[in-house]
């Protein structure tokens, strides 16, 4: 399992870098569009579409990686930090199962959509690329989320076996630990 964890660590790091690069590209395109539109009086045809597709990519690629990190995504943190024991194990298993089922459903449907001729052959107006490209981050992000949800089952069972859930959770300080 250590090898799989290392592979997932590398994949998460790659996803974070890709997400950061996409965010940087969005910033550059947005600033260029603002300057061109409001100072020069002209607009790029592709800029708005590019930023929209980048937002989708950041949401699905970055969101999948954020699921792995504690506090990375909004979940039942408020409830989980106040409970311990078997109730916490059941709650974490329930949440992870719901995430896994939803991810599998979206992953399956996104693969089906990518294979449709209406998606694959359609060309976007602004960028002139196949519409399969903007849909691809959905499939990749959901595939990664499936892998991370499966890994989380292992983490939950290891924590359960080690007795980590039997301890009273630490009381979070106001403003978090970094405040």
Order of alpha helices (4+ residues) and beta strands (2+ residues): alpha-alpha-alpha-alpha-alpha-alpha-alpha
